[in-house]
Amino acid sequence: KNIIGLFNRLWDLKLATADDLNQNLRVIVRGAESIRLELEGSKILKVADYRRLLFEIEQRGLLNLDLKRQNEKLKRELDTLIIEAG
């Protein structure tokens, strides 16, 4: 525990690098670093933005459902008119 704390402090002071770790930890740290660099350039959504997008998606889904129901109703009415005219 003390060794980890000491290494962590050296890491924070930039006096230790991934090269100072054993092979397994070195691979993990380098993988984490590459992920961090990858995410650095991407946009992370805030919770409010995420909720707003979800709400918008739900509203569009409800609108599509309403349009589908209206379309089915119009098809039934058209079928009735065809039968009556036929």
N, C-alpha and C positions, 0 to 999 in steps of 0.2 A: 504494500500500500504506500509506504514511504517512497519507494523507488518510482512508482507511477507518479506520485505527486511531484517529486523532484524533476522527473523527465518532463512532466506537463509544464512546470515552471520554466525549464530550459527551452522548451518548445515555444512558449509565449514570448520569451526574450529573443527568439530566433537564434539560440545557441545550439539547438538540436534540430536535426532534420530527419526525414524518413530513412535516410541511409544509416542512421544510428540505431534503427530498430532491427529486430530479427526478421528473417525472410517473410514469415507469414504476416506479421504486422505491417511490414513494408508494403506488401501487395495490397492489403486492406486500405492503408492510408493513401496510397497512390490512386486506388480506385475511387475512394471518397473524394479526393482532390479533383479528379477528372469530372466526377458528377457535379461537384460544386462549381467548377468552371463552366460546365454545360448549362447549369441552371442560372448562372450569373447573367447570361444574355437573354434568358426567357422571361416572359411576363408572368408573374404569379398573381392570380386573381385575389382580391380582397374578399372577405366573407360577404360584404354587402353587394359587391358586383356579382358574386356567384349566386346569391339569393335572387337578385334582380333577373339574371339570366334564366334561372330555374322558373321564376314566375312567368317570364315572357314565353318560355317553352310550353308551360302548362296552359297559358292563355291561348296560344296558337293551337295546341292540341284540342282544347275545348271548342275553339272556332271551327276546326276541321270536323269535329264530331257533329256540331250543329249543321254545318254545310252538308255532311253526309246524310244526316236525318232529313234535311230539306230535300236533297236530291232523291232519296228513296220515296218521299211523299209525292214529289212531282212525277216520278216514274209510275207510281200506283195510279195517280190521277190520269196520266197519259194512257195507261193500259185500260182504265175504265172508259175513257173517251173513245179509244179504238174499238173496244167491245161494243159500245153503244152505237158507233157509226157503222160498224161492220155488219 
